[in-house]
Amino acid sequence: MGLFDRIKRAFTGEDVSQEPVNEENRIVIEKYDKGMEKTRKSFSEKINDLFAGFREVDEDFFDDLEETLISADVGFEMTLAISDVLREEVKNKNVRTGEQVKNVIVQKMVEVYEKGATSLPTINENPNGLTVILFVGVNGVGKTTTIGKYSHLLKQRGKKVLLAAGDTFRAGAIEQLASWANHVGVDIVTSPAKSDPASVVFDALKKGQKENYDYLLIDTAGRLQNKVNLMKELEKINRIIEREVPGGTSETLLVLDATTGQNALIQAKQFKETTNVTGLVLTKLDGTAKGGVILAIRQEMDIPVKFVGLGEAMDDLQVFDPEQYIYGLVRDLVEKKA
């Protein structure tokens, strides 16, 4: 079964809201339910407002639909994809009533997102030793906090974790990461402010391998306004990692602030031009109604979302679960049919 089987069965009339789950899954479901609340309400309200005055599926309706989806932050390309498949359904299957059209929109949105996915996203690990993960992103998106929370998650799994304070230019960045290291109880490599970030990474790599750490998490500068310098800096860091560690960098995770909506998509495109981004982290999803941007990112960029921030607590950084996300987004529309 695909990841989205639960949603599809809801459209057949099955009651999927009371299905038994184990304690671990129950906690995850509750976190997504709470974390998606603002986005869910906003999305459902926009779709329901669209259909409040529904009369027929004509060009005016498609114009209103596209405007509604774009205003829900699902992105231009995802909007066009949904609009195109709805036109085909109307043409080939005589979809006419408001409820039929609404169901097609949600089902096609699920299918467009799914793209054949069959499992949760995973972190690429180095099978031969130290797993090195670079965290990139503009200042203020929650990059350092994400590193702290991820180090906590790894430590809970019994992993030996080392942090590297590679953002040596932003005021307070080194101290902030050191505070997280102390709070979580993991080790950190630092150097004086304004030091060469690559030298910090080099020292951390040596320590990580000599002392048999499982993970090295590297903070980096977020000066996207000077892409040339940022690219050179990241290239230098990656060259050192490739030279010192068999397999090189395991992951380059781009941290984005979900509250910025479409600006997050723009940042993702800009960083993709600058470095080899392998995964995304969406922070502050619980604090925004703009969580639909994940749909836009899925449609427009071939980069998986690997983690989402669903709250401020230490354990609120969660592995991204596409089914929980989509179900959390459309639940108020789907469960009316269930």
Secondary structure, DSSP 4 states (H G I P E B T S, - for coil): --TTHHHHHHTTT---TT----HHHHHHHHHHHHHTHHHHHHHHHHHHHHHHT----SHHHHHHHHHHHHHTT--HHHHHHHHHHHHHHHHHH---SHHHHHHHHHHHHHHHHHTT--S-------TTS-EEEEEE--TTSSHHHHHHHHHHHHHHTT--EEEEE---SSTTHHHHHHHHHHHHT-EEE---TT--HHHHHHHHHHHHHHTT-SEEEEE----TTSHHHHHHHHHHHHHHHHHHSTT--SEEEEEEEGGGTHHHHHHHHHHHHHS---EEEEE-GGG-S-TTHHHHHHHH----EEEEE-SSSGGGEEE--HHHHHHHHHHHHHTTT-
